[in-house]
Amino acid sequence: MSEQLADERASAAPTPGQVGGRAVMLIPHRTSGVEETTLPPDYQRILAAVRQAAGPVTARQVGDTLGIDVSVRSKLEPLRGKLVRLVDRGWLRKLPDGRFTTRL
């Protein structure tokens, strides 16, 4: 029984993926045992920027906070992708109007 539980835990743990032949760490799902410090530094900064805001924020507002040139679409879209990835993994919440906020 304990072996089966260990196997299930191991399969639920984030595993490195392959991109362009390089090993990259996937963004872990938010669970009770996973700390923010397991996220890559870029994602930690994004979470901090969303938390510092007075309310829900757009990707453009997060980019301004992080010092990204938001007038250039090619710089803003990767940030939006990271925000959506954090939503998919349970770290943030996306509102119907497209703004992002922290999970309660």
Secondary structure as the mmCIF struct_conf table of DSSP 4:
data_model
#
loop_
_struct_conf.conf_type_id
_struct_conf.id
_struct_conf.beg_label_comp_id
_struct_conf.beg_label_asym_id
_struct_conf.beg_label_seq_id
_struct_conf.end_label_comp_id
_struct_conf.end_label_asym_id
_struct_conf.end_label_seq_id
HELX_RH_AL_P HELX_RH_AL_P1 SER A 2 ALA A 12
BEND BEND1 ALA A 13 ALA A 13
STRN STRN1 PRO A 16 VAL A 19
TURN_TY1_P TURN_TY1_P1 GLY A 20 GLY A 21
STRN STRN2 ARG A 22 MET A 25
HELX_LH_PP_P HELX_LH_PP_P1 LEU A 26 ARG A 30
TURN_TY1_P TURN_TY1_P2 SER A 32 GLY A 33
HELX_RH_3T_P HELX_RH_3T_P1 GLU A 36 THR A 38
BEND BEND2 LEU A 39 LEU A 39
HELX_RH_AL_P HELX_RH_AL_P2 PRO A 41 GLN A 52
BEND BEND3 ALA A 53 GLY A 55
STRN STRN3 VAL A 57 VAL A 57
HELX_RH_AL_P HELX_RH_AL_P3 ALA A 59 LEU A 66
TURN_TY1_P TURN_TY1_P3 GLY A 67 GLY A 67
TURN_TY1_P TURN_TY1_P4 VAL A 70 SER A 71
BEND BEND4 VAL A 72 VAL A 72
HELX_RH_AL_P HELX_RH_AL_P4 ARG A 73 ASP A 88
TURN_TY1_P TURN_TY1_P5 ARG A 89 GLY A 90
BEND BEND5 TRP A 91 TRP A 91
STRN STRN4 LEU A 92 LYS A 94
TURN_TY1_P TURN_TY1_P6 PRO A 96 ASP A 97
BEND BEND6 GLY A 98 GLY A 98
STRN STRN5 PHE A 100 THR A 102
#
